[in-house]
Amino acid sequence: MPFCLPRLFSCLGLGLCLSQAALAAQADTRFEIALGGDRLGRITHAAQGSTRDLTLLLDSTPFGVFDGSYAGRTVTTGPVARHSGRTRSTRKSRDVSMRTERGELRAVTLSPEAERTALTDADAVSGPVLDPVDAFGRLLETGACPDGLRIYDGRRVGLLTLEQARREGTRITCRAGYRVTAGPGYLEPLGVSRLSVELTYDTGSGDWRLLRIAARSGPFGLVLDRAAEG
């Protein structure tokens, strides 16, 4: 279960292996991942020009059972976005690439073959979708509570829907639900298909600055806290 939840945001799951020098040259945002107060790892989002990178490293899960990494990159040229993602964990490995045009899926490949689903086919996915890297970027770069984000990771389509927004001073909490609308759930054979999500933003500077993502499925709650900058 712990590995499932962060993958929903990075997929949300380090063959791209960005060097530290490359990361330093980009505008990057880091989040520390915790479960029950215990640190599990971190997520980094970096943007430079038309390129976005998202990396996930889980290196402190209990007994290393759910340790793993994810690296995703999306490059946008005009209406076309090309995405690649590489997942490595103690449980499995997966590589995916896709191309969208104005949000519509045009091509997708995924290996190994055993990881493919009925949704690993561009003709099987209709309507605009976001790849995991662009979806995470939408959470960061917003001026309102995110709503209606339709996310595709090569195996399934999920939908993030706003349920309630609450303001306290400069803080805004966006309560949302995430559900798999097509394809398998996460962590087969459990088939986790629903999550409750809270996004906390600070708007004191005029911009919406994402501070925390809290996700829960049943008794399991995962928290991503923004790391101090600098």
N, C-alpha and C positions, 0 to 999 in steps of 0.2 A: 504493500500500500504506500509506504513513503516514497518509493520511486515514481509511482503513478502521478501523484499530485504535482510536483514541479514540472513534469513533462507536459502538463496541460498548458503551461505558460511558455515552455520552450520546445516542447514536443520533439509540451507543453508537452524526444524526445525526444578523442578530439582530433577526428581526422583532419579538420581544417587547420587545427593547431596554429592559432594566431600567436605571433611572437610578442613578448612584452613590449618591444619597441613599437610594433604596429599598434598595439592597444593604446600606448601612450600618445600616439599621434591622433587618436580618434576621440570624439566626445563620448565618453563611456559612463555608464551608470551601473553600480554594483548593488546586489541585494544578498544578504546573508539568509540562509534557509535554516529554519529550526522546527523541530517537532517536539512538543511537550517541553519546551525550554531548552532542549539539547540541540546544539548546532549539528547540521548534517552536511552543509556545503555552501556553495554560492552560485549566483547567476550574474553574468555580465552582459549588458547590451551596449554595443558600440555602433556609432553612425558616422560615416564620412562620405559626403557627397551623395551619390546614388547607391552606396553600399551600406548594408546593415549586417552586423554580426551578432549572434547570440550564443553564448557558451554557458553550459551548466556543468558543474563539477560536484559530485557527491562523493566525499572522501572520508566522512566520519559517521556513516550509518552504523547501527548496532551490529557488532561482529563483522562489519563489512559486507553484510548480506545484500544490501541494495546499493553498494558503491557503483559508480558509473559516471559516464560523461556524455554530453551532447554538444555538438557544434553545428550551428546553422548559419547560412549566409544567403542573403537575398540581394540581387543586383537589379536595379530598375533602369530601363532605357525607354523613355517615352511611355507608351501604354503597356509595355511588356516587362514582366518581372520573372526573373529566373532564380529559383531557389534550390539549394542543396542542403541536406542534413545528414549527419552521421552520429549514430548512437552506439555507445559501447558500454556494456554493464556486465556484472557477474552472471546475469541471466541470459542475455542475448545481445546480438549485434544487428544493426540495420542501417542501410544506406538508402536515401530517397532523393530524387530530384524531380522538379516539376517546373512547368512554364505556364504562366497565366497571361492573358491579354485583356486589359480593362477588367480585371478580376475574374474572368472566365477561364476555367482550366482548359488548357490546350494539349498538354502532354504530361505524363507522369511515368516514372520508372522506380522500381523498388526491389531491393535484394536483401536477403536471399529470397528465393521464390516462395518458400514456405510462409513468409511473412505477408505475402500479398492477400488482399481481400477482394470482395466484389467491387469495392470502391476504388481499387487500384487500377482505374481505367478512366481516362478523361471523358469518355462518352457516358459514364455512369454518374457523373457529377454535374448537375445543372445549376445555374445561378452563380452569382459572384461569391468567391471565397477568398480568405486570407491565408497565406502560409503562416506557420508558427512564428517566424521572425517578425514579419510585418504585423501580426496580431499583437505581439508583445510591444512593438513600437507604438501601436495605437493606444495601448494602456498608458504609455509614458507621455505621448505627445497628444494631448487632448485639452479641450476647453469646456468639457461637460462630462458627466458620467457616461462611460462607454455603454453602448446599447446596440443590440442586433449584430454583434460580431460573429460572423460565420467562418469557422476555422477548419481548415483541411490539412491533414498531416500525411496523406498518402494512403491511409488505411480507413479513415472515418471522417465524418463531418460533425462538428460540434457547434453549438450556438450559445453565446453569452448574452443574456437578456437582463436588462435593468429591472429591479423590483421596487427599490426605494432609495431615495437620496435624503441625507440628513446633514444639516449644517450646524456647526458649533464654532462661532467665531470665524476664524480663517480656515478651519478644518471642515472638509466635506467627506462624508462616508457614503460610498455608493454600494448598496447591497444588490447583488445580482445572483442569478442562477445559471449554471452551466450544465448542459445536457447533450449527450450524444444523440443526434437526430438521424444518422444513417451510419451503418457499419457497426463493428463490434465495440463493446465496452473496453475499458482498460483492465489490465492485470487478469487476463484469462487464467483460470475459468471463473474468476469472481465476476467479471463483466461489470465493473464499476461504470455507471453511465450518467450519474448526476452528482453535482457538487454545489454547495453554497459558497459564494465568494463575496468578500468585502474588500473594497479598494478605498484606501484612505489617502486623501490629497490635502496639501497645504496650498492655499491661494493667497497668502499674505503678500507675495511679491507681484501679484497680478496674473502670473502664470499658474497653471495647475501642476504642482510638483508631487509626483507619486511617492508616498512615504512607506506604505505597507500594503501587502497583499496577503489576505488570510483566506484559506480554502479549507473546507470541511466536507468529509464524506463519512456519515455515521459517527463513530467515536473518534475518528482520526482527524486531527486538525494540524494543518501546516501553515507556517507564517514565513513570509519573505519581508525582511526589514531592510530599508535602504541604508547602505553603509555610508559612513562619513566620507565626504569628499576631501581630496587633497592628500 
